[in-house]
């Protein structure tokens, strides 16, 4: 399984209560209820992570325009990274996977076919509009793991209509729901996104103060409403269909 999808599945879960002497005094901690994902070029990601204290972000989406640098990326096993939409070919996909790429964010109209054949690699789609019924079914059959929504250009704060648009996109694709964070999203707006089913927000690593501010807001979020958790139902829809009895 993709490390990104595994991380999203575990959002908001409590760590296991330790056993034995002193267990009652131990504090059970919950993981954050949203993932923080950075966006950067492969050539600058190391400097960006050093500037923000690299352990703040859960994963990084690298710009596909800098794919040659991504192929030679050496981030160790701790950083979960993937590549954004762009002019990739089948050989690029195979090389990136060998280099440690964990997921691809794709535009279905231009993505190479090789992505479908890569086991344990997540595929996140970005669409201009929610998928129609036939396209939705095709994406699920092809093993797509989620969607990335982009808010309207210039949007500073989340409104109810934006939550509706994000939910429509997420429902049409299934799986994980990621959103590029508006420039000035408040703690209330972030909680609304989370409670509307958003699993993670994407911010540019080139803006360290914004990244740190978002990380702090995520840490300060109250527990997720039970009805809006990532759970298994949204991911079960992506599992291969079994035969009927």
Secondary structure, DSSP 8 states (H G I E B T S, - for coil): --HHHHHHHTTT-B-----STTGGGS---B--SSEEEEEE-TTTHHHHHHHHTGGG-SEEEE-GGGHHHHHT---TTT-EEEE-SSS--HHHHHHHHHHT--EEEE-TTT--GGGGG-TT-EEEE--SS---HHHHHHHHHTT--EEEEE--TT--S--HHHHHHHHHHHHHH-SEEEEE--TT--HHHHHHHHHTT--EEEEETT-HHHHHHHHHHHHT-----GGGS-TTHHHHTTS------
